[in-house]
Amino acid sequence: MQSLDRAFALLEIMADAGGEISLSQLADSSGLPLPTIHRLIRTLVDNGYVRQLPSRRYALGPRLIGLGESASRMLGTWARPHLAHLVEELGETANLAMLDGDKVVYVAQVPSPHAMRMFTEVGRRVLPHSAGVGKALLAQLPENEALSTVRRTGMPASTDRTITTPEAFAHEMTRIRDAGYAIDDGEQEIGVRCLAVPVQGGPAMMAISISGPEARVSWDFVETAAPIVREAALSLAGDLNNQS
């Protein structure tokens, strides 16, 4: 059991380091002796959960992808009742999203009953700077990490409302942290407004959102919806922690 705990700890350290790390860095971060780390890493490499690079550094392995995809499907299953409750309460499409590297991936959705509604394919990946869920996710990071992310991805303009500079994005992060929610005000698609809230206290970084046409998702709607979406986020975090 101790070896299992240590192996999981090493994988988490590698993930926190960006997915690639040296043995000496693992030793510094874990406090474990190098022979122990080498033995555990060798087992993880043999089973495909870690791979050794030509530089002799180690990276997360391909077998973790399948585990992640299965976990993502289960997360969507657990989230659906919470998203369905939001749709019932507010009448607009509800989404759950997570960070996937430097992009945002949608992992669950319950559509609005309206004929004119927003639809985002589950599994779709988007840049975070112009999406409500992306902003809510990055706002959970220290500011330097959030700004490093948007600098790496670039900040292309999807519409004339898209935030396209790190300076303006830093100001937006402050507003989100103060308000407790993020807004995509036609920044990803003209005529669409999205309200997103971080799922704080959950087992992973996530955000949930409500999105719809500006004509229905008015600023009055946003003010009414924000506490309802926050409550759903707290409920989802509690449910996921109980599952784990």
C-alpha positions as CSV (number, residue, x, y, z in Angstrom):
1,M,0.0,0.0,0.0
2,Q,2.9,2.4,0.8
3,S,4.3,1.8,-2.7
4,L,1.0,2.5,-4.3
5,D,0.6,5.7,-2.4
6,R,4.1,6.7,-3.4
7,A,3.6,5.9,-7.1
8,F,0.4,8.0,-7.2
9,A,2.3,10.8,-5.4
10,L,5.0,10.7,-8.1
11,L,2.4,10.9,-10.9
12,E,0.8,13.9,-9.3
13,I,4.2,15.6,-8.9
14,M,4.8,15.0,-12.6
15,A,1.4,16.4,-13.6
16,D,2.0,19.5,-11.4
17,A,5.4,20.0,-13.2
18,G,3.7,20.0,-16.6
19,G,3.9,16.3,-17.3
20,E,7.7,16.0,-17.6
21,I,10.4,15.9,-14.9
22,S,13.8,14.6,-13.9
23,L,14.6,12.1,-11.2
24,S,16.4,14.7,-9.1
25,Q,13.3,17.0,-9.3
26,L,11.1,14.1,-8.2
27,A,13.4,13.4,-5.3
28,D,13.3,17.1,-4.3
29,S,9.5,17.3,-4.5
30,S,8.7,14.0,-2.9
31,G,11.4,13.7,-0.3
32,L,11.9,10.0,-1.3
33,P,15.4,8.5,-1.8
34,L,16.5,8.2,-5.4
35,P,16.7,4.3,-5.3
36,T,13.0,4.2,-4.2
37,I,11.9,6.7,-6.9
38,H,13.9,4.8,-9.6
39,R,12.2,1.5,-8.6
40,L,8.7,3.0,-8.7
41,I,9.3,4.9,-11.9
42,R,10.6,1.7,-13.5
43,T,7.4,-0.1,-12.7
44,L,5.3,2.8,-14.0
45,V,7.4,2.8,-17.2
46,D,7.0,-1.0,-17.7
47,N,3.2,-0.6,-17.4
48,G,2.9,2.4,-19.8
49,Y,1.9,5.0,-17.2
50,V,5.3,6.9,-17.5
51,R,7.7,7.0,-20.4
52,Q,11.4,7.8,-20.5
53,L,12.4,10.5,-22.9
54,P,15.7,10.6,-24.9
55,S,16.9,13.3,-22.5
56,R,16.5,10.7,-19.7
57,R,13.8,12.8,-18.1
58,Y,10.4,11.2,-17.5
59,A,7.0,12.1,-18.8
60,L,3.4,10.9,-18.2
61,G,2.6,7.9,-20.3
62,P,0.0,7.0,-22.9
63,R,-2.0,4.6,-20.7
64,L,-3.1,7.5,-18.6
65,I,-5.0,8.9,-21.6
66,G,-7.5,6.0,-21.5
67,L,-7.9,6.4,-17.7
68,G,-8.5,10.1,-18.1
69,E,-11.1,9.6,-20.8
70,S,-12.9,7.0,-18.7
71,A,-12.8,9.4,-15.7
72,S,-14.1,12.2,-17.8
73,R,-17.1,10.1,-18.9
74,M,-17.8,9.3,-15.3
75,L,-17.5,12.9,-14.3
76,G,-20.1,13.8,-16.9
77,T,-22.4,11.2,-15.5
78,W,-22.1,12.5,-12.0
79,A,-22.5,16.1,-13.2
80,R,-25.6,15.6,-15.3
81,P,-28.2,15.9,-12.4
82,H,-26.7,19.2,-11.3
83,L,-26.6,20.6,-14.9
84,A,-30.2,19.4,-15.4
85,H,-31.3,21.2,-12.3
86,L,-29.7,24.4,-13.7
87,V,-31.6,24.0,-17.0
88,E,-34.8,23.4,-15.1
89,E,-34.3,26.5,-13.0
90,L,-32.9,28.9,-15.6
91,G,-34.0,27.4,-19.0
92,E,-30.6,27.7,-20.7
93,T,-28.0,25.2,-21.7
94,A,-25.7,24.1,-18.9
95,N,-22.1,23.0,-19.4
96,L,-19.2,21.5,-17.3
97,A,-15.7,22.1,-18.4
98,M,-12.1,21.4,-17.3
99,L,-8.6,22.6,-18.2
100,D,-6.8,20.2,-20.6
101,G,-3.3,21.5,-20.9
102,D,-3.6,25.1,-22.0
103,K,-7.1,24.6,-23.5
104,V,-10.6,24.1,-22.1
105,V,-12.4,20.8,-22.7
106,Y,-16.2,20.5,-22.3
107,V,-17.0,17.2,-20.4
108,A,-20.7,17.4,-20.0
109,Q,-23.8,19.3,-21.2
110,V,-27.5,19.4,-20.7
111,P,-29.2,21.4,-23.5
112,S,-31.9,24.1,-23.1
113,P,-35.5,23.1,-24.1
114,H,-35.8,26.2,-26.2
115,A,-35.7,25.7,-30.0
116,M,-33.0,28.4,-30.3
117,R,-30.3,27.3,-27.9
118,M,-26.6,26.9,-27.5
119,F,-24.9,23.6,-28.3
120,T,-21.3,22.8,-27.6
121,E,-20.1,19.3,-28.4
122,V,-18.8,17.3,-25.4
123,G,-15.1,16.8,-26.0
124,R,-14.7,20.1,-27.8
125,R,-11.5,22.0,-26.9
126,V,-11.3,25.8,-27.0
127,L,-8.9,28.5,-26.0
128,P,-9.7,29.8,-22.5
129,H,-9.4,33.6,-22.9
130,S,-12.7,34.0,-24.8
131,A,-14.8,31.4,-23.1
132,G,-16.7,32.0,-19.9
133,V,-15.7,28.6,-18.5
134,G,-12.1,29.3,-19.5
135,K,-12.0,32.5,-17.6
136,A,-13.6,30.9,-14.6
137,L,-11.0,28.1,-14.7
138,L,-8.0,30.5,-15.1
139,A,-9.2,32.7,-12.4
140,Q,-8.6,29.8,-10.0
141,L,-4.9,29.9,-10.8
142,P,-2.3,32.4,-9.5
143,E,-2.3,35.4,-11.8
144,N,1.2,34.6,-13.2
145,E,0.1,31.1,-14.2
146,A,-3.1,32.4,-15.8
147,L,-1.3,35.0,-17.8
148,S,1.4,32.5,-18.8
149,T,-1.3,30.3,-20.2
150,V,-2.9,33.0,-22.4
151,R,0.6,34.1,-23.6
152,R,1.4,30.5,-24.6
153,T,-1.9,30.1,-26.5
154,G,-2.1,33.5,-27.9
155,M,-5.2,35.6,-27.7
156,P,-6.9,35.6,-31.1
157,A,-10.1,37.6,-31.5
158,S,-13.1,35.4,-32.2
159,T,-15.3,38.6,-32.3
160,D,-14.7,42.3,-31.8
161,R,-15.5,41.8,-28.1
162,T,-12.7,39.3,-27.4
163,I,-10.1,40.3,-24.9
164,T,-6.8,40.1,-26.8
165,T,-4.1,41.5,-24.4
166,P,-2.6,40.0,-21.2
167,E,-3.1,43.3,-19.5
168,A,-6.8,43.5,-20.2
169,F,-7.1,39.8,-19.3
170,A,-5.4,40.4,-15.9
171,H,-8.0,43.1,-15.2
172,E,-10.7,40.7,-16.2
173,M,-9.3,38.0,-13.8
174,T,-9.6,40.6,-10.9
175,R,-13.2,41.3,-11.8
176,I,-14.0,37.6,-11.9
177,R,-12.4,36.9,-8.5
178,D,-14.3,39.8,-7.0
179,A,-17.6,38.9,-8.5
180,G,-17.3,35.1,-8.1
181,Y,-18.3,34.4,-11.7
182,A,-17.1,35.0,-15.2
183,I,-18.9,36.3,-18.3
184,D,-18.4,35.6,-22.0
185,D,-20.2,38.6,-23.4
186,G,-20.3,37.7,-27.1
187,E,-16.5,37.2,-27.0
188,Q,-16.5,33.7,-28.5
189,E,-19.6,34.0,-30.6
190,I,-21.6,37.1,-31.6
191,G,-25.1,37.2,-29.9
192,V,-24.2,34.6,-27.2
193,R,-23.8,35.4,-23.5
194,C,-22.4,32.9,-21.0
195,L,-22.2,33.0,-17.2
196,A,-19.6,30.6,-15.6
197,V,-18.7,29.7,-12.1
198,P,-15.7,27.8,-10.7
199,V,-16.4,24.5,-8.9
200,Q,-14.5,25.4,-5.8
201,G,-13.6,22.7,-3.3
202,G,-14.0,19.9,-5.7
203,P,-11.4,17.2,-6.4
204,A,-10.2,18.9,-9.6
205,M,-10.3,22.3,-11.3
206,M,-13.7,22.6,-13.1
207,A,-16.2,25.2,-14.0
208,I,-19.9,25.1,-14.8
209,S,-21.8,27.6,-17.0
210,I,-25.2,28.7,-18.4
211,S,-25.2,30.0,-21.9
212,G,-27.8,31.3,-24.3
213,P,-28.8,34.1,-26.7
214,E,-28.2,37.7,-25.4
215,A,-31.9,38.3,-25.8
216,R,-32.7,35.8,-23.1
217,V,-29.4,35.9,-21.1
218,S,-29.8,39.6,-20.3
219,W,-27.8,41.4,-17.6
220,D,-30.9,41.1,-15.3
221,F,-30.9,37.4,-16.0
222,V,-27.1,37.2,-15.1
223,E,-27.8,38.9,-11.7
224,T,-30.6,36.4,-11.0
225,A,-28.7,33.4,-12.3
226,A,-25.3,33.9,-10.6
227,P,-26.3,32.7,-7.1
228,I,-28.2,29.8,-8.6
229,V,-25.2,28.7,-10.6
230,R,-22.9,29.2,-7.6
231,E,-25.1,27.0,-5.5
232,A,-25.1,24.3,-8.2
233,A,-21.3,24.5,-8.3
234,L,-21.0,24.0,-4.5
235,S,-23.5,21.1,-4.7
236,L,-21.5,19.4,-7.5
237,A,-18.2,19.8,-5.6
238,G,-19.8,18.1,-2.5
239,D,-21.2,15.3,-4.6
240,L,-17.9,14.7,-6.4
241,N,-16.0,14.7,-3.1
242,N,-18.4,12.1,-1.7
243,Q,-17.9,10.0,-4.8
244,S,-14.2,10.1,-4.3
